[in-house]
Amino acid sequence: MNEILVEEENTVYELDPECLRHKEEQRQLEEKRKQEKQENDNYRMQKRPEKRNQNNMWIICLLLLVICQ
């Protein structure tokens, strides 16, 4: 078994490489999720003005219908 020993003052700590690897994987996964969430938020923010423009088109069409009658 590979071990990592860390000395701090008069105490020695044993670090498990498997645990360190797992912790690093969790950190990377969390980072990836955070980045995906940010990309999704940016995508949603870009889409909102188009929806507003679409609503304006419906209002214009309704006004034209009312005026033409």
ABEGO torsion letter per residue (X at the ends): XBBBBBBBEABBBBBBAAAAAAAAAAAAAAAAAAAAAAAAAAAAAAAAAAAAAAAAAAAAAAAAAAAAX
